[in-house]
Amino acid sequence: MTEHQAEPHTPSTPTPPAEPTIATVTFLRPAAPTPAPGDDDVWLDLPDGPAPAAPPMPSARPAVPGPDERTIVLDTARVILEKTTTPATVGTVVEKVDLDDFDDRPLIPAWMRSAEGWAAWSGVFARARRRDFRRWIRRQPTQQGHVRQFGRGARRTHEWVVGFEGVRVQSAAHTAHVLTREARLAARHARFTPRILGSKKGLAMVAAEKATKAAEEAVLLHKKAKKDRNRARNLRAGVAYGPPLTAIGTGYVMAGGLGLAAGILSTFAGGAFVGRTPYDEDADWTSDWRSLGDGDRMSAPMLDQCFRAAKVIGSDESLRIVQMPMLDTRGAWTSVLDLPPGVPAKRAIRATDELAAAFGVEEAQVSVMKRGRSGRIELYVSRDLPFTDKAAPGPLLVLDSAADFWGRISIGPDVRGIHQSISVVERSGLVGGEPGAGKSASGNTILLAAALDPRVILHLADGKGGGDLEPFEHLCEAYEGDADPAAFDTMLDDELADMKARYTLLKKLGKRKVTEELANQHPELRQKLLWVDELMLYTTDDEYGKKITKKLRNLVSRGRAAGIITFCATQKPGSDVVDTSLRDLLSIRWALRCTTPEASDTILGKGAAASGYSARTIQSEMRGAGLLWAEGANPQMVRADYYTDEQVNALIERATEWRRAAGTLPKAPLRLVDRLNTLAEEGDEDAAILAKALICFFVEEMAAQQRAVNGGMDREKAEEEISVEWLPGQVILDYVKSQTGITVTAEKLASLVVRTDEEKAKRPWGPKGSRVTGYPLARVEAAATGRFGLTA
């Protein structure tokens, strides 16, 4: 309890009634152990003199009173408050206390006297240092990072070393160049002035001399300026670079590697100290307009500046950064932005070309996509032109079991490196692009996935007539490889008949469409892939073009639910090639590089180029890249997985083994010899003779190749170069007799194989080169096919 005295007053002044004294009652917490007298932290020796008006200090601190003690204390407080106190007379002289008067004992903090104090201090110190380290780590990517400080320091040091003398040198060089040219012109004028023009000749000579003298002085001044510049630069370079090099060299000589490290560290610290202040706008001598193409970092002010330059936002509007610009693992800048209210995302998508110009990059390097809502976009700017590096191996190479064509099919990576896949169940597609855009490689991603699923039925039509689809021929149940519109028209008739049969079976089963479970139970309903390569050849034919387009439209519109998947590919995407009534039914569209926006719209649909999705922006170096519109609201740039010819052949061999094991490998057509042997087994003697005659050609060819190999020729070269297309009649007769036991005469063989007079001519045969008559292989094959109505 503390008692406050009233203010003192002089005796002559009447003493006013004393007011009640305010008392403060404080309940103390449990007291610590009583310190021993003489403890410097508790006791204080007071100087001699009157003691202050306060109760004497107790020998121990009071403890917290209990409930009864609190009642006594409060009652005592009430009594004191009811009484009036007379203020004591305060002396007018106050003794001064010398605060510097203390003994020689050190002032040691209390925490240093216990292990707990040291532990607490150590914990505080450790946490402070840990926070300092974290702050240092967070500081490094900023402008105040030590690496950037050193970079600025090195730059400022270099700028100081270079100085401004170069401006004087350039000025002197320009002056010397101008005066030298004028002196040369004056000398030429004086030289070609005729001497008969007396005064003019003299004036020209004087002007030439003056011009020459001025030019010589300018050249001398230029040389002097260069010399002064070099001297000043060398001096400043010695001042700037001498101490760091001396420190590094001396440290290495004196202490080896440790000294070298210390010298480098001290040089780094000095450079960071010089560059501790960032450049501001006035001190930065670089160009006012910087861009990503110049190597700058993407920042919020740059985004606002570029979007304003592209007229996406107004001059007084700004973007709201949802995700700050950052570099991904591929070294590309990515950010998520909110456009100002009322600005849709499609405006930014349409302005991709303008944004690329503002960023200082190619249009193909900029990708703008809508993110979640209409006013939010995801911006992606790659550092280099995408899809120009070597393609990574496709995922089909690592399959250890059959693929699943009912699931998702791997297509390839997008510009962000994320692998994209699509589902083709109950869908159809169109792949188009100009020649050389990578259409064949893109088609392989779908064809190989279908081939590696033994359940898929392959029907292929090669309108190019080349060899792109030829490796798949033995896997197909229907194949048209001659680029024949009539044959393809017949093939479509078979497809429509199969579609009708499938719907008939579905009605019997009470099902509406083919599912994976249903196809596994009924092999007739297995998935079928109809791939039409180079559609232009078929749809532009004068006789069959319109028929083929109509049948394809019927098959695409109705065949999806029956398990028939149709894909068309063309190198000339135009309205005369892909009719809009057919294109609108193809739900998957893949636009590779096109020469015009109209050609791109033929694949993606009308208005796609105007919305910012044009395959014309794809560069020629980006082979296999295209705009894929399969899932989602907008197309996206995707590069198809690439498989080399060797990898394609290896995958086709694997698909052949899996289909053979599953029993779905189509039976290859029998050879002519096998069909002749079948007829021979039925008792046809002529078929047996012709079959053995054809085998005789094969046997003689193998023998000739073996003789060449024994003579030192490579076997592959022998198989490629040596073939037997003609044999003597006696050789054929001897082989037929030895294999069949049938007595065949020359007249009998001649009646079976009718030759022309030219074919009957004698040819050299054997080691001696004797001339004998014989039979060409082509004539024997023609006789067999013509006699029995077979095909070769």
C-alpha positions in Angstrom: 0.0 0.0 0.0 1.4 3.3 -1.0 0.4 6.6 0.6 0.6 9.8 -1.5 1.4 13.1 0.4 -0.4 16.4 -0.2 1.4 19.4 -1.8 3.5 21.4 0.8 2.5 24.9 1.7 4.0 27.8 3.7 3.0 28.4 7.3 1.6 31.9 6.6 -0.9 30.4 4.2 -4.0 29.0 5.9 -3.9 25.3 5.8 -6.8 23.9 3.8 -8.6 20.9 4.9 -6.7 17.8 3.9 -8.3 15.6 1.3 -8.6 11.9 1.6 -5.4 10.2 0.5 -5.6 7.8 -2.5 -4.3 4.4 -1.6 -3.3 1.7 -4.1 -3.7 -1.9 -2.9 -1.4 -4.3 -4.8 -1.6 -8.0 -4.5 1.9 -9.4 -5.2 2.6 -12.8 -6.8 4.5 -15.4 -4.8 7.9 -13.9 -4.0 11.2 -15.4 -5.0 13.6 -16.6 -2.4 15.0 -13.9 -0.2 18.3 -12.7 -1.7 21.2 -12.5 0.6 22.3 -9.1 1.8 25.1 -7.7 -0.3 23.7 -9.0 -3.6 24.5 -6.4 -6.2 21.4 -7.1 -8.2 19.0 -6.5 -5.3 20.6 -4.1 -2.8 21.8 -0.7 -3.4 24.0 1.2 -1.0 22.6 4.7 -0.5 24.7 7.7 0.4 24.6 9.2 3.8 21.8 11.7 4.5 18.2 11.9 5.3 16.2 9.0 4.2 13.3 9.5 1.9 9.8 9.6 3.3 9.0 6.0 2.8 8.7 3.0 5.1 11.9 1.1 5.6 12.6 -1.7 3.2 11.6 -5.1 4.6 14.0 -7.8 4.9 11.9 -10.0 2.6 9.4 -9.5 -0.1 5.8 -9.9 1.0 3.9 -13.0 -0.1 0.5 -13.0 -1.7 -2.0 -12.7 1.1 -4.6 -15.4 1.5 -8.4 -14.7 1.7 -8.4 -13.7 5.3 -5.3 -11.5 4.9 -6.9 -9.8 1.9 -9.9 -8.8 4.1 -7.5 -7.3 6.8 -5.6 -5.4 4.1 -8.8 -4.0 2.6 -10.2 -3.0 6.0 -6.9 -1.2 6.8 -7.1 0.6 3.5 -10.6 1.9 4.3 -9.4 3.2 7.7 -6.5 5.0 6.2 -8.7 6.5 3.5 -11.1 7.8 6.2 -8.4 9.6 8.1 -6.8 12.9 7.2 -3.1 13.2 7.1 -0.9 16.3 7.7 1.8 16.6 5.1 5.2 16.6 6.5 7.6 19.4 6.0 9.9 18.7 3.1 13.4 20.0 3.3 14.5 22.6 0.8 18.1 21.2 0.5 18.5 17.9 -1.5 21.7 16.0 -1.4 23.1 15.2 -4.8 23.9 11.6 -5.6 27.0 10.9 -7.6 25.8 8.2 -9.9 29.4 7.5 -11.1 30.5 6.6 -7.6 30.5 2.8 -7.6 33.0 0.1 -6.8 35.3 -1.8 -9.2 33.1 -4.9 -9.4 31.9 -5.5 -13.0 28.2 -5.2 -13.8 27.4 -8.8 -14.8 23.8 -9.5 -16.1 21.8 -12.0 -14.1 21.3 -14.4 -17.0 25.0 -15.0 -17.1 25.0 -16.5 -13.7 23.0 -19.6 -14.5 22.9 -22.4 -17.1 19.3 -21.7 -17.8 20.1 -18.1 -18.7 22.9 -19.2 -21.0 20.5 -21.7 -22.7 17.8 -19.0 -23.2 20.4 -16.6 -24.6 21.7 -19.2 -26.9 18.2 -20.1 -28.2 17.4 -16.5 -28.9 20.8 -16.0 -30.7 20.2 -19.2 -32.8 16.7 -18.2 -33.8 17.9 -14.7 -34.7 20.7 -16.1 -36.9 18.3 -18.5 -38.5 15.9 -15.7 -39.4 18.8 -13.7 -40.7 19.8 -16.5 -43.0 16.3 -16.9 -44.3 16.0 -13.2 -44.9 19.3 -13.5 -46.8 18.0 -16.3 -48.9 14.8 -14.4 -49.8 16.9 -11.4 -50.6 19.1 -13.0 -53.2 16.5 -13.0 -56.2 15.7 -9.4 -55.6 17.6 -6.3 -56.7 19.4 -6.3 -53.3 20.8 -9.8 -53.8 24.6 -10.0 -53.5 25.0 -11.5 -56.9 23.1 -8.7 -58.5 25.0 -6.2 -56.4 28.2 -7.6 -57.7 26.9 -7.5 -61.2 26.0 -3.9 -60.9 29.3 -3.2 -59.2 31.2 -4.8 -62.1 29.1 -2.9 -64.6 29.7 0.4 -62.9 33.4 -0.3 -62.6 33.6 -1.1 -66.3 31.6 2.1 -67.2 34.0 4.1 -65.0 37.0 2.5 -66.7 35.6 3.2 -70.2 34.8 6.8 -69.3 33.7 9.5 -71.7 36.9 9.8 -73.7 35.5 7.6 -76.5 33.0 10.4 -77.3 35.9 12.8 -77.9 37.7 10.2 -80.0 34.6 9.6 -82.2 34.2 13.4 -82.6 37.8 13.8 -83.6 37.6 10.8 -86.0 34.5 12.3 -87.6 36.2 15.7 -88.0 39.3 14.1 -89.5 37.2 12.1 -91.9 35.3 15.1 -93.1 38.4 17.3 -93.5 40.3 14.5 -95.2 37.5 14.2 -97.7 37.4 17.9 -98.3 41.2 18.0 -98.7 41.0 15.2 -101.3 38.3 17.1 -103.2 40.2 20.4 -103.1 43.4 18.7 -104.3 41.5 17.0 -107.2 40.0 20.4 -108.1 43.4 22.1 -108.0 45.0 19.3 -110.0 42.5 19.4 -112.9 42.2 23.2 -113.1 44.0 24.3 -116.3 47.1 26.4 -115.9 45.9 28.8 -118.5 43.3 30.0 -115.9 46.2 31.6 -113.9 44.4 33.1 -110.9 41.9 30.3 -110.5 44.7 27.7 -110.6 46.6 29.6 -107.9 43.5 30.0 -105.7 42.7 26.3 -106.1 46.3 25.4 -105.1 46.1 27.6 -102.0 42.7 26.1 -101.0 44.1 22.6 -101.5 47.1 23.4 -99.2 44.9 24.9 -96.5 42.5 21.9 -96.7 45.4 19.5 -96.5 46.9 21.2 -93.5 43.6 21.3 -91.7 43.1 17.6 -92.5 46.6 16.8 -91.1 45.9 18.7 -87.9 42.6 16.8 -87.5 44.3 13.5 -88.0 46.9 14.5 -85.4 44.2 15.5 -83.0 42.4 12.2 -83.6 45.6 10.3 -82.8 46.2 12.4 -79.7 42.6 11.8 -78.5 43.1 8.1 -79.0 46.3 8.2 -77.1 44.8 10.2 -74.2 41.8 7.8 -74.1 44.0 4.8 -73.9 46.2 6.4 -71.2 43.2 7.3 -69.1 41.5 4.0 -69.5 44.7 2.1 -68.6 45.2 4.3 -65.6 41.6 3.7 -64.4 41.8 0.0 -65.2 44.9 -0.2 -63.0 43.1 1.5 -60.2 39.9 -0.6 -60.6 41.3 -4.0 -61.5 44.7 -3.8 -59.9 43.7 -4.3 -56.2 41.4 -7.3 -56.8 44.0 -9.0 -59.0 46.7 -8.2 -56.4 44.6 -9.6 -53.6 43.7 -12.8 -55.4 47.3 -13.3 -56.5 48.9 -12.5 -53.2 46.4 -14.7 -51.4 47.2 -17.6 -53.6 50.9 -17.2 -53.3 50.8 -16.7 -49.5 48.1 -19.3 -48.5 47.4 -21.4 -51.5 43.8 -22.3 -52.2 42.5 -20.8 -48.9 44.2 -17.5 -49.8 42.8 -17.7 -53.3 39.3 -18.2 -51.9 39.8 -15.3 -49.5 40.9 -13.0 -52.4 38.0 -13.9 -54.5 35.6 -13.4 -51.6 37.1 -10.0 -50.9 36.8 -9.0 -54.5 33.2 -10.2 -54.6 32.4 -8.2 -51.4 34.0 -5.1 -52.9 32.0 -5.4 -56.1 28.8 -5.9 -54.1 29.6 -2.8 -52.1 30.1 -0.7 -55.3 26.8 -2.0 -56.7 24.7 -1.8 -53.5 22.5 0.9 -54.9 20.1 -0.2 -57.7 19.9 1.7 -60.9 17.0 4.1 -61.1 15.3 5.4 -64.2 17.6 8.4 -64.5 20.8 6.6 -64.0 20.0 3.7 -66.4 21.6 4.5 -69.8 19.9 1.5 -71.5 17.1 2.0 -74.0 13.7 3.1 -72.7 11.9 0.1 -74.2 13.1 -3.3 -73.1 11.5 -6.6 -73.9 11.7 -10.3 -73.2 13.5 -10.7 -76.6 16.3 -8.5 -75.1 16.7 -10.8 -72.2 14.7 -8.8 -69.6 12.7 -10.3 -66.9 8.9 -10.3 -67.1 7.4 -8.0 -64.6 4.0 -6.4 -63.8 5.0 -3.0 -65.4 6.2 -4.8 -68.5 2.9 -6.7 -68.8 0.9 -3.5 -68.5 3.1 -1.8 -71.1 2.9 -4.7 -73.6 -0.9 -5.1 -73.2 -1.4 -1.4 -73.7 0.9 -1.4 -76.8 -1.2 -4.3 -78.2 -4.4 -2.4 -77.6 -5.8 -5.1 -75.4 -6.3 -2.7 -72.5 -6.6 1.1 -72.5 -3.8 3.5 -71.7 -5.4 4.2 -68.2 -6.1 0.6 -67.4 -3.9 -2.1 -65.8 -3.8 -5.8 -65.3 -4.4 -7.6 -62.0 -1.7 -10.2 -61.4 -3.2 -13.4 -60.1 0.0 -15.4 -60.4 3.3 -13.5 -60.5 5.5 -13.9 -63.6 7.9 -16.8 -63.0 10.3 -19.0 -65.0 9.3 -22.7 -65.3 11.7 -25.6 -65.7 11.9 -25.0 -69.5 13.0 -21.4 -69.1 9.7 -19.9 -70.2 7.8 -17.1 -68.6 4.3 -17.9 -67.3 1.7 -15.8 -65.5 -2.0 -15.7 -64.8 -3.7 -12.3 -65.3 -7.1 -10.8 -64.8 -8.1 -8.4 -67.5 -9.9 -5.1 -66.6 -13.6 -5.4 -66.0 -15.5 -5.7 -69.3 -12.5 -7.0 -71.3 -13.0 -10.6 -72.5 -10.2 -13.1 -72.8 -10.8 -13.6 -76.5 -9.5 -10.0 -77.1 -6.1 -11.0 -75.7 -6.2 -14.3 -77.7 -6.9 -12.4 -80.9 -4.0 -10.0 -80.2 -1.4 -12.8 -79.9 0.6 -11.3 -82.8 0.6 -7.8 -81.3 1.6 -9.2 -77.9 4.5 -11.1 -79.5 5.7 -7.9 -81.2 5.4 -6.0 -77.8 7.4 -8.8 -76.0 10.0 -8.9 -78.8 9.5 -12.6 -79.7 7.9 -14.6 -82.5 4.2 -15.2 -82.5 4.6 -18.9 -82.1 6.4 -18.3 -78.8 3.4 -16.6 -77.2 0.5 -18.7 -75.9 -2.6 -17.1 -74.4 -5.4 -19.3 -73.0 -8.5 -18.7 -71.1 -8.2 -19.7 -67.4 -11.4 -20.6 -65.6 -13.5 -17.5 -66.5 -13.9 -15.1 -69.3 -11.7 -12.3 -68.0 -8.8 -14.4 -66.8 -6.0 -15.6 -69.0 -2.9 -17.7 -68.7 0.1 -16.2 -70.5 3.0 -18.4 -71.6 6.0 -16.9 -73.4 8.8 -19.4 -74.3 12.4 -18.2 -74.5 13.1 -20.0 -77.8 10.9 -21.0 -80.7 9.0 -24.1 -79.4 9.1 -27.5 -81.0 12.5 -26.9 -82.7 14.5 -29.3 -80.6 14.8 -33.0 -81.2 11.6 -34.9 -80.4 11.7 -37.2 -77.5 10.9 -41.0 -78.0 7.2 -41.7 -78.0 5.5 -43.5 -75.1 4.4 -46.5 -77.2 8.0 -47.7 -77.3 7.9 -48.7 -73.6 4.7 -50.7 -73.8 5.2 -54.2 -72.4 1.6 -55.2 -73.1 -1.2 -54.4 -75.6 -2.5 -50.9 -75.9 -6.0 -49.9 -75.0 -7.7 -48.1 -77.9 -10.8 -47.7 -75.7 -8.8 -45.5 -73.3 -6.9 -42.3 -74.0 -4.3 -42.1 -76.8 -1.1 -40.2 -76.3 -0.7 -37.4 -78.8 2.4 -35.4 -77.7 3.6 -32.5 -75.5 2.2 -29.0 -75.7 4.2 -25.8 -75.5 4.5 -26.2 -71.7 5.9 -29.7 -72.0 2.7 -31.3 -70.6 1.8 -34.5 -72.5 -1.6 -34.4 -74.1 -3.9 -37.3 -74.8 -7.3 -37.7 -76.4 -10.1 -40.3 -76.5 -11.4 -41.4 -79.9 -14.3 -43.5 -78.7 -17.5 -42.6 -80.7 -15.6 -39.8 -82.4 -14.0 -39.1 -85.7 -11.2 -36.8 -86.8 -9.5 -34.7 -89.5 -5.8 -34.1 -89.8 -4.6 -31.5 -92.4 -1.7 -29.4 -93.3 0.6 -28.4 -96.1 3.2 -30.8 -97.5 6.1 -31.3 -95.2 4.2 -30.2 -92.1 4.5 -33.7 -90.5 1.1 -35.2 -91.3 2.5 -38.7 -91.7 4.3 -38.6 -88.4 1.2 -37.2 -86.7 -1.0 -39.9 -88.1 1.4 -42.6 -86.8 0.5 -41.7 -83.2 -3.1 -42.8 -83.9 -2.4 -45.7 -86.3 0.3 -47.3 -84.1 -2.0 -47.0 -81.0 -4.7 -48.8 -83.0 -2.3 -51.4 -84.3 -1.0 -52.2 -80.8 -4.5 -53.1 -79.6 -5.3 -56.5 -81.0 -9.0 -55.9 -80.7 -9.1 -53.0 -83.3 -10.0 -53.8 -86.9 -7.9 -51.7 -89.4 -9.3 -50.6 -92.7 -6.8 -48.2 -94.5 -7.0 -46.3 -97.8 -3.8 -44.7 -99.1 -4.8 -42.0 -101.5 -1.2 -41.0 -102.0 -0.3 -44.4 -103.4 3.1 -44.2 -101.6 4.6 -46.3 -98.8 3.4 -44.5 -95.7 0.7 -47.0 -94.9 2.3 -50.0 -96.5 3.9 -51.3 -93.3 0.4 -51.7 -91.8 -1.0 -53.7 -94.8 -0.7 -57.1 -93.3 -2.5 -56.0 -90.2 -5.5 -54.7 -92.2 -8.6 -56.6 -93.0 -9.3 -54.1 -95.9 -6.5 -52.1 -97.6 -6.6 -49.9 -100.7 -3.1 -48.8 -101.6 -3.4 -48.1 -105.3 -5.0 -44.6 -105.0 -8.0 -45.9 -107.0 -11.2 -43.9 -106.4 -13.3 -46.8 -107.8 -11.8 -49.3 -105.4 -12.3 -46.9 -102.5 -15.9 -46.4 -103.5 -16.4 -50.1 -103.4 -14.6 -50.3 -100.0 -17.1 -47.7 -98.6 -20.0 -49.8 -99.8 -18.6 -52.7 -97.7 -18.2 -50.3 -94.7 -21.8 -49.2 -95.0 -22.9 -52.8 -95.2 -20.9 -53.7 -92.1 -22.4 -50.7 -90.3 -25.9 -51.9 -91.1 -25.0 -55.4 -89.8 -23.7 -53.9 -86.6 -26.9 -52.0 -86.0 -28.9 -55.1 -86.7 -26.9 -57.0 -84.1 -27.3 -54.2 -81.6 -31.1 -54.2 -82.0 -31.1 -58.0 -81.3 -29.1 -57.4 -78.2 -31.3 -54.5 -77.1 -28.3 -52.1 -77.0 -28.0 -48.6 -78.3 -24.3 -48.4 -78.9 -21.1 -50.4 -78.8 -19.2 -50.5 -75.5 -16.0 -52.1 -74.6 -17.7 -54.8 -72.6 -20.1 -55.5 -75.5 -17.3 -55.6 -78.0 -15.4 -58.1 -75.9 -18.4 -60.4 -75.8 -19.2 -60.1 -79.5 -16.1 -60.0 -81.8 -18.4 -58.7 -84.7 -18.7 -55.4 -82.7 -15.0 -54.8 -82.2 -13.8 -51.2 -82.8 -13.0 -50.4 -86.4 -10.6 -47.7 -87.5 -11.1 -46.4 -91.1 -8.1 -44.2 -92.0 -8.3 -42.3 -95.3 -4.9 -40.8 -96.3 -4.8 -38.0 -98.8 -8.6 -37.5 -99.0 -8.2 -35.0 -101.8 -7.5 -37.7 -104.4 -10.8 -39.4 -103.7 -13.1 -36.4 -103.1 -12.0 -34.4 -106.2 -12.4 -37.3 -108.6 -14.8 -36.3 -111.4 -16.7 -39.6 -111.4 -16.6 -40.8 -107.8 -15.8 -37.6 -105.8 -19.4 -36.7 -104.9 -20.3 -40.3 -104.2 -17.4 -40.8 -101.9 -18.2 -37.6 -100.0 -21.8 -38.7 -99.5 -20.9 -42.1 -98.3 -18.2 -40.8 -96.0 -20.7 -38.3 -94.5 -23.2 -41.2 -93.9 -20.5 -43.4 -92.3 -19.2 -40.6 -90.0 -22.6 -39.5 -88.9 -24.0 -42.9 -88.2 -21.0 -45.2 -87.6 -19.8 -43.7 -84.3 -22.3 -45.5 -82.2 -21.6 -48.7 -84.1 -17.9 -48.7 -83.1 -16.6 -47.3 -86.5 -14.0 -44.5 -86.1 -13.2 -42.5 -89.2 -10.1 -40.4 -89.6 -9.3 -38.4 -92.7 -6.0 -36.8 -93.6 -5.2 -34.4 -96.4 -2.3 -32.2 -97.5 -4.5 -29.6 -99.2 -7.2 -28.5 -96.8 -9.7 -26.6 -98.9 -13.4 -26.3 -99.2 -13.3 -28.3 -102.5 -11.4 -31.1 -100.7 -13.2 -31.3 -97.3 -16.8 -30.4 -97.8 -18.2 -28.4 -94.9 -21.0 -30.9 -94.4 -18.4 -33.6 -93.8 -16.0 -31.4 -91.9 -18.6 -30.3 -89.3 -19.2 -34.0 -88.4 -15.5 -34.6 -87.6 -15.2 -33.8 -83.9 -11.4 -34.1 -83.6 -9.5 -31.6 -85.8 -5.7 -31.3 -86.0 -4.4 -28.4 -88.0 -0.8 -28.6 -88.9 1.1 -25.8 -90.6 -1.0 -24.1 -93.3 -0.1 -21.3 -95.7 -3.2 -19.3 -95.3 -5.7 -18.6 -92.5 -8.5 -19.8 -94.8 -6.8 -23.2 -95.1 -6.5 -23.4 -91.3 -10.2 -22.5 -91.0 -11.1 -25.4 -93.3 -9.8 -27.7 -90.6 -10.6 -25.9 -87.4 -13.8 -24.3 -88.6 -14.8 -20.9 -89.8 -13.8 -18.0 -87.6 -11.0 -19.9 -85.8 -8.3 -17.7 -87.3 -10.1 -14.5 -86.5 -10.3 -15.7 -82.9 -6.6 -16.1 -82.7 -6.2 -19.8 -83.6 -4.5 -20.0 -87.0 -2.1 -22.7 -88.2 -0.5 -20.1 -90.4 1.5 -18.9 -87.4 3.3 -22.3 -87.1 6.9 -21.9 -88.4 8.5 -24.3 -90.9 11.0 -25.4 -88.2 8.2 -26.7 -86.0 7.6 -29.9 -87.8 4.9 -32.1 -86.3 3.3 -29.2 -84.4 -0.3 -28.3 -84.9 -3.4 -26.8 -83.3 -5.4 -29.7 -81.8 -9.0 -29.2 -81.1 -10.2 -32.3 -79.5 -11.3 -31.5 -75.9 -12.0 -28.2 -74.3 -13.3 -24.9 -75.6 -10.2 -23.9 -77.5 -7.5 -25.5 -79.7 -4.1 -25.9 -78.2 -0.6 -26.2 -79.8 0.6 -29.8 -79.6 3.6 -31.5 -81.2 3.0 -35.1 -82.2 5.1 -37.9 -80.8 7.7 -38.9 -83.4 8.7 -42.4 -84.3 11.5 -43.2 -86.8 11.0 -45.7 -89.6 13.0 -48.3 -87.6 10.8 -47.7 -84.5 7.6 -47.9 -86.6 8.7 -51.3 -88.0 9.6 -52.5 -84.5 6.2 -51.5 -83.2 4.4 -53.1 -86.1 6.4 -56.4 -85.5 5.3 -56.2 -81.8 1.6 -55.6 -82.9 1.9 -58.6 -85.3 3.0 -60.9 -82.5 0.2 -59.7 -80.2 -2.5 -60.0 -82.8 -1.2 -63.5 -83.8 -1.4 -64.5 -80.1 -4.9 -63.0 -79.8 -6.0 -64.7 -83.0 -7.0 -61.4 -84.6 -4.2 -61.3 -87.2 -5.9 -61.2 -90.7 -5.1 -64.2 -92.9 -2.8 -63.2 -95.7 -3.9 -64.2 -99.2 -2.4 -67.5 -100.4 0.5 -67.3 -102.9 0.0 -68.5 -106.4 2.0 -71.6 -105.8 0.0 -72.5 -102.7 -3.3 -72.2 -104.6 -1.9 -74.3 -107.4 -0.8 -76.9 -104.8 -4.3 -76.9 -103.4 -5.7 -77.6 -106.9 -3.1 -80.3 -107.4 -4.2 -82.0 -104.1 -7.7 -82.2 -105.6 -6.3 -84.2 -108.6 -5.5 -81.6 -111.2 -2.3 -82.7 -112.9 -1.8 -79.5 -114.9 -1.9 -77.4 -111.6 0.8 -79.7 -110.1 3.1 -79.2 -113.2 2.7 -75.4 -113.1 3.3 -75.3 -109.4 6.5 -77.2 -109.6 7.6 -75.1 -112.6 7.2 -72.0 -110.5 9.1 -73.6 -107.5 11.9 -74.5 -110.0 12.5 -70.8 -110.6 12.8 -70.2 -106.9 15.2 -73.1 -106.4 17.5 -72.0 -109.2 17.5 -68.4 -107.9 18.6 -69.6 -104.4 21.3 -71.8 -106.0 22.6 -68.9 -108.0 22.7 -66.6 -104.9 24.6 -69.3 -102.9 27.2 -69.6 -105.7 27.7 -65.9 -105.6 28.1 -65.9 -101.8 30.6 -68.8 -102.1 32.5 -66.6 -104.6 32.9 -63.8 -102.1 29.8 -61.7 -102.6 27.9 -60.3 -99.7 24.7 -62.2 -99.1 22.4 -59.2 -98.9 23.9 -57.9 -102.1 23.5 -61.3 -103.7 19.8 -61.4 -102.7 19.3 -57.9 -104.0 21.1 -58.3 -107.4 20.7 -61.9 -108.4 17.3 -63.1 -109.6 16.2 -65.8 -112.1 13.6 -64.6 -114.6 14.3 -67.3 -117.3 15.0 -71.0 -117.3 15.7 -73.6 -120.0 12.8 -75.9 -120.7 14.9 -79.0 -120.0 15.8 -77.8 -116.5 12.1 -77.3 -115.7 11.1 -80.7 -117.1 13.8 -82.4 -115.0 12.7 -80.7 -111.8 9.0 -81.5 -112.4 9.8 -85.2 -113.0 11.9 -85.4 -109.9 9.3 -83.8 -107.7 6.1 -85.2 -109.0 7.0 -88.4 -110.7 4.8 -87.3 -113.6 6.3 -88.0 -117.1 6.1 -84.6 -118.7 7.2 -84.0 -122.3 8.4 -80.8 -123.9 5.2 -80.8 -126.0 3.1 -81.1 -122.8 4.9 -78.2 -121.2 4.7 -76.1 -124.4 0.9 -76.6 -124.5 0.5 -75.5 -120.9 2.7 -72.4 -121.3 2.1 -70.8 -124.6 5.0 -68.5 -125.7 5.5 -65.9 -128.4 8.1 -66.3 -131.1 10.3 -63.8 -129.3 10.1 -65.8 -126.1 11.0 -69.0 -128.0 14.3 -67.5 -129.1 17.4 -69.4 -127.8 19.5 -67.9 -125.0 23.0 -68.8 -123.6 22.9 -71.1 -120.5 25.5 -72.8 -118.4 29.2 -72.6 -118.0 29.8 -73.1 -121.7 27.2 -70.7 -122.8 25.3 -73.1 -125.0 22.2 -71.5 -126.6 18.9 -73.3 -125.7 15.2 -72.5 -125.6 13.4 -71.8 -122.3 10.5 -70.2 -120.5 10.3 -66.7 -118.9 8.9 -66.6 -115.3 6.3 -64.1 -116.2 4.9 -66.3 -118.9 4.6 -69.3 -116.5 2.7 -67.1 -114.0 0.5 -65.7 -116.7 -0.3 -69.3 -117.9 -1.2 -70.4 -114.3 -3.4 -67.4 -113.6 -5.1 -67.5 -117.0 -5.8 -71.2 -116.9 -7.3 -71.4 -113.4 -8.6 -67.8 -113.0 -6.3 -66.9 -110.2 -4.3 -63.8 -109.3 -0.6 -63.6 -108.9 
